[in-house]
Amino acid sequence: RMSSREGLLAAAVTVLRRGEPLTLDAVAREGGLSKPGVVHHFGTKDGLVAAVVEHVLSAWETELESLLTGSDPSAYLRAYVDHAFTAQFDPSDLAMLLDARTRETFYELWQQRLAPWLGETVGNQYRPAGEIAARLLADGYWINTAAGIETMNDSEKQRVHQLALDLLARGGQA
């Protein structure tokens, strides 16, 4: 029986990992509470979804910070690429895409929180083509993994990860 907000967020992630729709009822069942008990913590389904997106983002930021090896923008992007190719992803990592009605709001939150890691721009300048290509390789890999789409074996994954790192190292010389 989970009566804490953090416990219920863990229950929500478990529901998502199983590939089930995120509903107040599903979280209540997983957490061993009544639906009103979940509503007490999140108010509405939108409140639950917002809390889950924040929870997933916080976990990502913690993992990204553990991979950070410098303070320049390229170090942040490298941490993101390494995270994309080494972390374990599941459907809960796609939480921002849960509900078409709120997708734009949660996508904006995702973009805002991950902006330092994604490396889209430095100042007002777009990143060099090699860095953008590395980021797009990383994006594609983690999204496929979270969606359960197997695209390559471990050996190929290591080669593609290394290709992304090589693109980062070359920057604009892609």
Secondary structure, DSSP 8 states (H G I E B T S, - for coil): ---SHHHHHHHHHHHHHTT----HHHHHHHHT--HHHHHHHHSSHHHHHHHHHHHHHHHHHHHHHHH---SSHHHHHHHHHHHHHHS---GGGGGGGS-TTTHHHHHHHHHHHHHHHH--EETTEE--HHHHHHHHHHHHHHHHHHTT-----HHHHHHHHHHHHHHHHHGGG-
